[in-house]
Amino acid sequence: MYKKCSALKQWVITSLLVMAITFLWGSQMAWSRTKIIYWAWDLQADLAVKLEKPFEEKYPDIDLEIVKMGIWNVHDKLSVVLAAGTGAPDVSQLTLRRFTDFSVTGELLDLTDRFRKYEGKFVAPSWEGVKYKGRLYALPITSTPGIIYYRKDILDQFNIKPEDLKTWDSIIRIGKNITDEKAGRYMTFLSSPAEAYAADPWVMYITSMGGNVFDEQGNLIRNNKTAEKAFKFWYDLVYTHKIAKLEPFGRPAFWSFVKSNNLVMFPWSVPILGTLKTQVPEQSGKWRALAWPMLPGQSAPQVGDFGGTVLTVPKQTKNVDAVITWMEYLCTSMEGTKGTYQQTGSLPAYKPALEASFMKEPDPYLGGQVRIDIVNSQKAFPFNYFHWTEGSSIIGSQLDAMLARQKTPEQAWQDAENLLYSKVKGETKK
């Protein structure tokens, strides 16, 4: 009896010891995990939530905390905490169009040495866009090149084929026959009055002409005839050729216009397809994609990037290694890049991902087209998004004034250039 009690006592003690060791070991594992805080918005934040579990399973020593906000709340709040020197996340999503507002602060971590190995492995506009004074301060997530979406069913009624839309000259000629103001049908549209929502799509036009507003060092280009030409191009679409409707993008009236089957051609950027699918699902199969049209003298299509998104790291972070792991997982892994494409509709900025099988899947909304084939048929032209928070508003307001016929294209651009110079104090470029 004594021996049985001793054996039982020994078993109980051993079990308690095992449980204690297991608890302590588990607690130690939990205590040793590195927590990183990630700020993101909308679809990209939703993607991070989906990837959180597989990421933490792959990297059990990292605890990812996702903070979802509105797009401009992320930018505004990050600006405040960087200036305050405290309260920043470990890593944050930003739009490429607003990135230089943060890179010039000196409050972002220089990532050049960490990511030098990726030189040449990201699409050029995105990679060059996250540099400041030759140093790398972010890693691109998405690429959003310009593209044309058009209604094949409407063009079929006029016996127009895709090859007839390769140049702006032919689009203007065809558009004059298709546009019917009384019926409310237009070949295309321009977003106005809309200030920045005018300037951002206008970038696609100036880059297709090989132009920029700022040079690679962030200096304002003075006496900018290409920008003036891009202003006049918009003016002519509305008032000379009369094929474009003025309709502010994104407002209820705009989507009513699209739903009415009266918009033939939608020049924007790749991910707007996701919005089309949401706003007008009944038009599935009627839309197609087209490379950006060529201008006289061009032998191949070229266009800029709408901006895309990037990941950046405030200097305040104490968890650099864990942050780098998350950035590489989201921007370069199969899980991250495929998730980005399927969740947001934007293209991954990582070149190897653009060659993956998931990029080759036919899209029923586009009648089975493969968008990456369209994107690969055109040249990406970099746009230097310096000072774009103020710059886009200045340019957009002058576009609005021009399209309201308050100013000539020449005067509107000259006023925009003067305002840009006084606001951002750009250097002159001869």
C-alpha positions, 0 to 999 in steps of 0.5 A: 500500500505504501509503495502504491502511494509513493508511486502515485505521489511520484506520478503526481509530482512528475505530472505537475512538473511537466505541466509547470515546465510546459506552461513556463516554456509556452509563456517564454515563447509568448514573451519572446515574440516580437510584435510589429504594428502595421498601418494600412487601409481598405483592401490592403488592410483586409488582405493583411488580415487574411495573411496574418495567420499564415504569416505568423505560422511561418514566422512564429516569433513575430506577432503582427498587429494590423491597424486599419484606417481610411487612406488619408487618415493613415497619411495624416496620422503618420505625418503627425507622429513622425513630427512628434517623434513618438507614436509611429507604427513599425511599418506603414502603407503609403501611396506612391503619389504621396511618398515624397511628402514623407521621404523628405522629412528625414524620419524614415529608415534608409532601407538601401542596404536591406533591399539592395538585392532587389535592384532590377526586380521591381517595375521601374516606376515603382522602384525609382519612386521610392528613392530619395537622393539615390537612397531607398526608403520604401518597398513597393507593393503594387503597380498601377499603370495606365490602361484603357478599358472600353465597351466592346459591345458598343464599338461592335455596333459601329463595326469598330475593331480593337486594332482601330484604337491604337492611336489617339488620332484614330480614337478621335476620328472614331469618337466623332462618329460615336459621340452623340451629345443628345443621346448622352453618349460620349467616346470618353470622359475627363474628371472635372471639376475635381481638382486632384481627381483631375490631376491624377489621371492627367498624369497618364497623359503627360507621361504618355508624351514623355513628360514630367512636372518635376525632374528626378531630383524634385526640381520643378521643370520650368517653361514646361512645354510638354505639360502645356501640350498635355493641358491643351490635349485635354481641352481639345478632347472636350471643345475641339474634337467634342468627344469627352464628357466632363464628369467628376469621377467617383460621384453618384452622377458619374456611376449613373453615366457608366450604368447608362451604357453611354461611356465607351472608353475609360482611360484610367489605371489597371485597378479601376477594373475592380471598381467597375466590377463592383459598380456595374456587375451587369456589364460583365463581358462587355468591357475589354482592355487596351494598351494606352494609345500612341501619339504621332511619332510614337512606334509603341505605347507608353504610359505612366503609373497612377501611383500604386502603394508602398511600405515604409518604416519610421525610424522610431521602430525598434523591430527592424528585422521583424519588419523587414520579414513582413515587408518581404513576405507581403511584397515578394512572396507568392502568398503576398503578391497573389493576395495583393492581385486578387484582393486589390486588383492592382498589379504586384510591383515585384517582377517575378510575380508578374510572370506567375501563373495566377497573372495569366488567368482569363478575366470573365469581366473582360471577355476572357482577356488577360490584363498582364498581356496588355500591360506588357505590350506598353512601356512604363514611363516613370513620373516623379511624384514630388510635392504631390499633395500640393501639386495635384491640387494646384494642377487640378484646380487649373485644369478645372479652370481651363475646362470651365473655359475660364482660361486658355490651356496656355494660361492655365498651365502657366498659372499652375507652373507659377503656383507650383514654383511659389509653393514648393520653391522648385529649382529652375531647369533650363 
